[in-house]
Amino acid sequence: MPKRTMDTDTIIATSKAFTQASGEFNDSVSKLKSIISSYIAANENEAAKSVQDEWQQAQQKMQDVVQYLEKFGKGLNDQATSLDSAYQSLRWK
């Protein structure tokens, strides 16, 4: 098997793996975001009674984590797209 074919196969497999991982990661982030939103809504009144400032800080930290995870997921998507582009350019050579 020529080396170029092996490289192309590797690119295809890696691209598919990144695409799948990216999709699964983004699904997980969406679920986490939903859980955090539900948790915040369910506990907001209780938090307001006792430790409003601490609760707001905790909310911000949770939202920061979700934003970081969303950026990470976008990075996975970008890598998958880049790998797919590399595959497409090799395929047409």
C-alpha positions, 0 to 999 in steps of 0.5 A: 500500500503506498504511503500516501494512501496510509496517510490519507486513511489516517487523516480520514480516521482521525477526522472521523474521530475528531468529528465524533468526539466533538459532537459528543463533547458538545452534547455533553456541554449542552446537557451540563449547561441545562443541568446548571441552569436548572440547578441555579433556578431551583436554588435561587430563592434559597440562596437569596435568603442566606448567602447572595454574594457567594451564590452569585460567585458560584453561578459565575464560576459555573457559567465560566466553566461552561464557556470554557467547555464550549470554547474547547468544543469549538476547538474540537470542531475546528480541528475536525474541519481542518482535518477534513479539509486536509483529507479533501485536498489529498483526495483530489491530488 
